[in-house]
Amino acid sequence: MSKDCLVFVGSLNREAPYFQGARGVGLGVYSFDEQTLEIRKLAETNDVDNPTFLSVTSDGSRIYANSEVFTWREGTVSAYGFDRASNRLSYLNKQPSLGSITAHNTITRDGTKLLVANYGLGEGGPDRAVVVYGFDRDGALSAPLASVSHKGTGPNAARQERSHAHSVTETIAGGTAIVADLGIDRLVSYRIGRDGNLTKSAESALPPGAGPRHIALHPNGRFVFVMNELDSTVVSMALDQASGRLSVIDAKPAVPAEVRDSNHCADIQISPDGRFVYGSNRGHDSVVIMAIDQDTGALSLIGYVPCGGATPRNLAMTPSGGHLFSANQNADRISIFARDADSGMLTDTGRAVEIGTPMCVKIVT
């Protein structure tokens, strides 16, 4: 009998002026049976403020949740344990994020560090773009080990008035972190030292006003796919492993031309076999599906699927690749889609996790 998936959800529980309400509970854990599509709530806690992004260890035993709270000059990152036998969440500790609007985090591939990206609003405070933490034996976060800041602007005066580090992702080979900075239209690559120190190795420019937000990595390690929030495009890039530099291979619109001006892209995910990418469109309220040429990295549009709600902020795929979840922020619903591995197409199962303002969803087995 196959093992149920664990589904971890961060939902908004504190108001912020740039979100449309806060109806969530904070951090929740669910089980999901891929055969029967049964969803069961296992645990939840309201003790963490606005966990808008989560990282989870591969066994589901530890969760690291960013707190994104408007007006805070520093967000926080909280560590929780989850016991699968008792279905209990346990608070471990929290650390300051050294920057405002704490937007994204990732556990390094060797499991020794957490990398955190701060979007940043206004000026003042530590104002660091990327921060590195270590772990204690029980998984609690160390004090910050290292941090870096970004400077610059872009042509979109309303959204690119300063640097906005939106995500940080480690390469497949490990040891290099790629930071997508929406404010300066750049992907900034850093070598990650054993002590956590970050050394810049490359800056890779995207078209002015693109606004890179999240990235997905091809399993072959050669290709990187970027979801650009501001110009609603998906970009395929080639990664030079030695330098960390990225060069554009292909770019495709994420939505039809007639809705591009009213759309803001959010997340991007890749199928386990590396054949398809999936991106969330807020405004068009869809998931775009693109096929990947395995030799060149070029993209081709497969189609669009309604997201099953409104404002699909975050996507997650089950480790098997059989299902895709869409966290529809303004519909209070995480829609569950069945995925055809051959065609890449999605079919709405009609099943969902009903939860207020879902912001992030992570799935492990």
MOWOJO-V260960 format. One record per backbone hydrogen bond with DSSP energy under -1.0 kcal/mol. CO is the residue of the C=O (numbers start at 1). NH is the residue of the N-H. If there is no record, write none. Layout:
BEGIN
co->[CO,CO]
nh->[NH,NH]
END
This chain:
BEGIN
co->[5,6,7,8,9,10,10,12,16,19,26,27,28,29,29,30,31,32,33,38,40,43,45,50,50,53,55,57,61,62,63,64,65,69,75,76,77,78,79,79,80,81,83,83,88,90,93,95,98,99,100,101,104,106,108,113,114,115,116,117,117,129,130,131,132,132,133,134,136,140,146,148,148,155,156,160,164,167,169,175,176,177,178,179,180,180,181,185,186,187,188,189,189,190,191,193,197,199,202,204,207,210,210,211,214,216,218,222,223,224,225,226,227,229,232,233,234,235,236,236,237,238,240,245,247,250,252,256,257,259,260,264,267,269,271,275,276,277,278,279,280,281,282,285,286,287,288,289,289,290,291,293,298,300,303,305,310,311,311,314,316,318,322,323,324,325,326,326,327,327,328,328,333,334,335,336,337,338,340,345,347,351,353,357,360,362,364]
nh->[32,364,30,362,28,359,360,24,19,21,11,45,9,42,43,7,40,5,37,33,31,29,27,52,68,66,64,60,82,57,80,55,78,72,97,67,95,65,92,93,63,90,87,88,83,81,79,77,128,75,120,119,117,115,111,108,133,106,131,103,104,118,148,116,145,146,114,142,139,136,132,129,130,157,160,154,182,180,178,192,171,190,169,188,166,167,186,206,181,204,179,201,202,177,199,196,193,191,189,187,210,230,231,229,227,225,221,239,218,237,216,235,213,265,254,228,252,226,249,250,224,247,244,240,238,236,234,259,260,262,263,282,280,278,274,292,271,290,269,288,266,286,264,307,281,305,279,302,303,277,300,297,293,291,289,287,330,313,329,327,325,321,339,318,337,316,328,335,313,329,331,333,328,353,326,349,324,347,344,340,338,336,334,12,10,8,6]
END
